């Protein structure tokens, strides 16, 4: 895949230890290979995964850790075999940058489930033995398979969150045929993922209900995101009035919460898709058996779905709600994100603040 550059010509921000505090660093990227695309990064979204691996919450962090897997930028160089991109193209990179390219998952363009393990955009070991480092940096080098064309009329800052928050909900919505006008969708958790599920649901023509434990989310759900209904999930009476009314539920809540009350809201043969990351999932068997209901999970999406999603967003003018920040603010942004104090995704202006 090419050798690492001898000179440390990439500027980024990295965590050096479990404190997760980020500060400027220089490091090397691999030399561009014949199938690679070199990208000048203009924007990078801030995801909770950035907290997980900068603070070693999974016990496998590789320091210095440069986070960021919602990358948008401009092609500055291409390898000799690259045909799908040209210099100047607007492009994005998501949560993974390599896979075996040979298993049936890779052949079906759902590489995130690669049988031999997908290579994450940061904090993973790539084919050439180097540690991957993410989008909190001024450029990156990626195999063209894992690079996505962004339509020229779609803002790069808005595109960045699509490559994790967007595709994480879009992929299962398509897999379980949630794009049927008139069907009913419930969305649990109105954060980075949840608000994208609402936006896609609206574009699909669904009737949707937002569930939250916080009454403060009511106004933004109904006015900003145009939800049909807003329900306080801790209010048993409100929940009971919706029993058996939903075709689908997207569960984007990562905090621990009960599942049986939501399963009772599904119609016969209804589907709940978990895209959040609670510490456990407990379901009474009756919640599944009495109604032929399904609870399933989904992680990100494949290259085919990602390309389709980007074009869908451009065609339907679907834009994430973002707060653009300079990279110098990123440590404060991470703390705010932990407290859910963002509507709904921070995006770092790499081009104008990382000098």
C-alpha angles and dihedrals in degrees: 000000000000131000127279117266113258093217122065097234100149117093119205146140118259142180114232100192145003092291085079091215109155125216136161120290140165124225142158130262122204117265112265111269128209092267096039136106121210111212131197102218114225100168140013129189122227114235132180087246086071088063094045096057101032088054096041094238091155094044094239105088117144112211136249084044118192106192132198130105103173098081130172127175150117129288110247100171138008134202122248094258097047113115103157098066140041134195110282096030117137108237144168139210125204138195099309135043104184145024136167091271088208111073123091091258091056091045089053091050094245093115094158087079093049110165091228095045130272121256111237122224089246138017095025136106112250127210092269093053096254124128113249116238124196145228101291083096140081099252144002140195118224137171107255092241090070096044123092132206114236115205110250092238093057114090113245092220090056092044096059098075091049090074093068114003093037101044093041090068100027095058097057092039088060094039092055094040097246090153093090113120114236096025118123124244132188121202120201115199122022101220134108094310098034096053090052090052088054092050093049091045091054091049090050091054096246126154104234141191125200117215121201140156090220123077088200088074092060099086096046092045094052101034108028098033098027096229115181092222139010120204131186100225094209090060103094093194093054090048094049092055089063097050111141095001106108128083094192142012127199108202109201097161115120096185117091112270140156117270103193095074090056094044088057089061093061123097120234108298090013121156131223114195117199114211097154123082114236117168092247144009118216121181131171107235089232089064088065104030100046098064103016090255129170133215114189142159136229134193120204112298143261131271094263093052091045094054091046092050094052092052091045091053092049093047094048097036093240111168128177116238103250143178110210115214139177115250090246087070095052098104090054090045092054091052091048091049091053087055091047089244097145134085096235123307133005114223120193116223094222096171096057101034108034103077 
